[in-house]
Amino acid sequence: MSKAQAMTHTPASSAPIDEPPLRLKREMPKWAITCMSVGFVILAWEVFGHDINPVFGSYPSAIAVAFWELLKSGLLLSALAQSMKAFLLGYALAVLVGVPLGLVIGRSRVLEAAIGIFITGAYAMPLVALVPLLVLWMGLGFAVKACIVFLMAVFPIVINTWLGVRAVPKTLIEVGKSFVASDFTILRRIVLPATIPYIMAGIKLAVGRGVVAMVIAEFFTAISGLGAIIINAANSFDTARMFVPVIVLMVLATGLNSFVGFVERKVAPWQSELSGRDEG
């Protein structure tokens, strides 16, 4: 073979291999998408909000000015502290009562048949209609506000926990029984870990209902807290000032939901892998 022929015949081992193209573009982080979405909404609101009559609406810059004025006067922090005391107590009691009650109802056929219908009915009942009756029983103070928050927040937790227990695969229960585990051990070691996503979903739903209950309680009872700012601003047609506590409550509820999600990832880190979703 000539030298020219040898140069034209490249060995098979040195032939170029088609490699998949490198992934140069990285996926945008979830927080960046959220910030862009929120920024777009605020920008659009600011642009188009100036065309709205101030009596009927407001815009972010005016709300920011009202927020700063309320913050400087100390009224916002004082009202927030009053509202959060009732909310945190009622919400904490709802979690402490709702999770065990849901677990017990889901594991007991007798209790499910006996009180399950009352739980479902109470969740669908307009609890706002009971506020005047609760005021007659408990007065206009702190206790009735915490009670209203508790009643509106507890049922989503109970029902979600209950449904989570019912969704536990029967095979897992049978494995526990095959090892002669007691009912309490099965509940603690098998049912509870499998039910955590349902419990956390109920706790997140309870945040929104608890915030609504807190404002309703302040409207119907002694007018105080953030509800008082909303009512007084609405009565004086100060829409920008009225939006301040509304947005503060939205931010607090979103932050609390994020905290619940963080706790869920720490308590049950396997759930994100099972769902196949990237939380980044």
C-alpha positions in Angstrom: 0.0 0.0 0.0 1.3 3.4 -1.0 1.8 6.2 1.4 -1.0 8.2 -0.1 -3.4 5.2 0.3 -2.3 4.8 3.9 -3.2 8.4 4.6 -6.6 8.1 3.1 -7.5 5.0 5.1 -8.2 6.1 8.6 -8.4 3.3 11.2 -11.9 2.7 12.5 -10.7 3.3 16.1 -9.8 6.9 15.3 -13.1 7.7 13.5 -14.9 10.7 15.0 -17.8 9.7 17.3 -21.1 11.6 17.3 -21.4 12.9 20.8 -24.6 14.5 22.1 -24.4 18.3 22.2 -23.5 19.7 25.6 -26.4 21.2 27.5 -25.2 24.8 27.5 -28.5 26.3 28.7 -29.3 25.7 32.3 -32.9 25.8 33.4 -34.0 29.0 35.1 -34.3 28.6 38.9 -37.8 28.6 40.3 -37.2 31.6 42.5 -36.2 33.6 39.4 -39.4 32.8 37.6 -41.4 33.8 40.6 -39.6 37.1 40.9 -40.1 37.8 37.2 -43.8 37.0 37.5 -44.3 39.2 40.6 -42.3 42.0 39.0 -44.3 41.9 35.8 -47.6 42.1 37.8 -46.4 45.0 39.9 -45.1 46.9 36.8 -48.4 46.4 34.9 -50.4 47.4 38.0 -48.3 50.5 38.4 -48.7 51.5 34.8 -52.4 50.9 34.5 -53.3 51.8 38.1 -52.9 55.5 37.6 -55.9 55.5 35.2 -58.2 54.2 37.9 -60.2 56.5 40.1 -58.4 56.5 43.6 -61.8 55.8 45.2 -62.1 52.5 43.4 -58.5 51.3 43.3 -54.8 52.2 43.9 -51.4 51.4 42.6 -48.1 50.0 44.1 -46.3 53.3 44.6 -49.2 54.9 46.4 -49.6 51.7 48.6 -45.9 51.9 49.4 -46.2 55.5 50.6 -49.2 54.5 52.7 -47.3 51.5 54.1 -44.4 53.8 55.1 -46.7 56.2 56.8 -48.4 53.4 58.8 -45.0 51.9 59.7 -43.6 55.3 60.9 -46.6 55.9 63.1 -46.3 52.5 64.7 -49.9 51.7 63.9 -49.1 48.9 61.5 -46.8 47.0 63.8 -49.2 47.4 66.7 -52.2 46.2 64.6 -50.1 43.3 63.2 -49.1 42.2 66.7 -52.7 42.2 67.8 -53.9 40.2 64.8 -51.1 37.7 64.8 -51.6 36.7 68.5 -55.1 35.5 67.8 -54.1 33.9 64.5 -51.1 32.0 65.8 -52.9 30.6 68.8 -56.0 29.5 66.8 -53.8 28.1 64.0 -51.5 26.2 66.4 -54.5 24.7 68.2 -56.0 23.7 64.8 -52.7 21.8 63.9 -52.4 20.2 67.3 -56.1 19.0 67.3 -56.6 18.4 63.6 -53.6 16.1 62.8 -54.3 13.6 65.6 -58.0 13.7 65.0 -57.6 13.0 61.3 -55.2 10.1 62.0 -57.6 8.5 64.5 -60.6 8.9 62.2 -58.8 7.4 59.3 -57.6 4.4 61.2 -60.8 3.6 63.1 -63.8 2.4 61.1 -66.1 3.1 64.0 -65.0 6.7 64.6 -65.1 7.3 60.8 -68.7 6.2 60.7 -69.6 8.0 63.9 -68.1 11.5 63.5 -66.8 11.6 59.9 -70.1 12.9 58.7 -70.0 15.8 61.3 -66.5 16.7 60.2 -67.5 16.9 56.5 -70.7 18.8 57.3 -68.9 21.3 59.6 -66.3 22.0 56.8 -69.1 22.8 54.4 -71.0 24.9 56.9 -70.7 28.7 56.6 -68.9 29.3 59.9 -69.2 33.0 59.5 -72.9 32.7 60.4 -71.9 31.4 63.8 -69.7 34.4 64.7 -72.6 36.4 66.4 -73.4 33.3 68.5 -69.7 32.9 69.4 -69.6 36.5 70.4 -72.6 35.9 72.8 -70.8 32.9 74.3 -67.2 34.3 74.6 -67.5 38.1 74.4 -65.7 40.5 72.1 -62.1 39.9 73.3 -59.1 37.8 72.3 -60.7 34.4 73.0 -63.4 34.7 70.4 -60.9 35.7 67.7 -58.7 32.7 68.4 -61.8 30.5 68.5 -63.0 31.7 65.1 -59.5 31.1 63.6 -59.4 27.6 65.1 -62.8 26.6 63.8 -62.1 27.8 60.2 -58.6 26.2 60.1 -59.0 22.9 61.8 -61.3 21.2 59.3 -59.0 21.3 56.2 -56.3 19.7 58.4 -58.6 17.0 59.7 -60.0 16.1 56.3 -56.7 16.0 54.5 -55.1 13.9 57.2 -58.1 11.6 57.2 -57.9 11.1 53.4 -54.2 10.6 53.6 -54.6 7.8 56.1 -57.2 6.2 53.8 -54.7 6.4 50.9 -52.0 4.5 52.6 -51.4 1.3 50.6 -52.9 -1.8 52.2 -49.7 -3.8 51.5 -47.7 -1.5 53.9 -50.2 -2.1 56.7 -50.0 -5.9 56.1 -46.2 -5.8 56.3 -46.5 -4.2 59.7 -49.0 -6.8 60.8 -46.8 -9.6 59.5 -44.1 -8.4 61.9 -46.7 -8.4 64.8 -46.5 -4.7 65.2 -49.1 -3.0 67.4 -51.7 -0.6 66.1 -49.8 2.3 67.6 -46.6 1.2 66.0 -48.2 0.9 62.6 -49.7 4.3 63.0 -46.4 5.9 64.1 -44.0 4.1 61.8 -46.0 3.4 58.7 -49.2 5.5 58.5 -47.8 8.8 59.7 -44.8 9.0 57.4 -46.9 8.0 54.4 -49.5 10.6 55.3 -47.1 13.6 55.7 -47.8 15.1 52.2 -51.5 15.1 52.9 -51.0 16.6 56.4 -48.8 19.4 55.0 -51.4 20.1 52.3 -54.1 20.5 54.9 -51.8 22.7 57.0 -51.2 24.9 53.9 -54.9 25.2 53.2 -55.5 26.1 56.8 -53.2 29.1 56.5 -55.5 30.8 54.0 -58.7 30.0 55.9 -57.0 31.1 59.2 -56.1 34.5 57.8 -59.6 35.0 56.4 -61.0 34.0 59.8 -58.7 36.5 61.6 -60.0 39.4 59.5 -63.6 38.3 59.8 -63.2 38.0 63.6 -61.9 41.6 63.7 -64.8 42.8 61.6 -67.5 41.2 63.8 -65.9 41.6 67.2 -64.0 44.5 68.8 -62.6 46.3 65.8 -58.9 46.1 66.2 -55.7 44.8 64.5 -55.3 44.8 60.8 -59.1 44.5 60.4 -59.5 47.9 62.0 -57.1 49.5 59.6 -59.1 48.1 56.7 -62.4 49.2 58.0 -61.2 52.7 58.9 -59.5 53.2 55.6 -62.5 52.0 53.6 -64.8 54.3 55.6 -62.6 57.3 54.6 -62.2 56.1 51.0 -58.4 55.8 51.4 -57.9 52.9 49.1 -54.1 52.9 49.2 -54.1 52.7 53.0 -56.8 49.9 52.9 -54.5 47.8 50.6 -51.6 47.9 53.0 -52.9 45.3 55.5 -54.3 43.2 52.7 -50.9 42.9 51.1 -49.2 42.4 54.4 -51.5 39.4 55.1 -50.9 38.0 51.6 -47.1 38.2 52.2 -47.4 36.6 55.6 -49.6 33.8 54.3 -47.2 33.1 51.4 -44.2 33.1 53.8 -45.9 30.7 56.2 -46.8 28.4 53.3 -43.2 28.5 52.2 -42.1 27.7 55.8 -44.5 24.7 55.9 -43.0 23.5 52.6 -39.5 23.8 54.0 -40.5 21.8 57.1 -42.1 19.1 54.8 -38.8 18.8 52.8 -36.9 18.4 56.1 -39.3 15.9 57.6 -40.0 13.9 54.5 -37.1 14.5 52.0 -38.0 11.4 50.1 -41.3 12.9 48.8 -39.5 15.2 46.3 -37.6 12.3 44.9 -40.8 10.2 44.6 -42.7 13.0 42.9 -39.9 13.5 40.3 -40.1 17.3 40.7 -37.1 19.6 40.9 -37.7 22.1 43.7 -34.9 24.4 42.7 
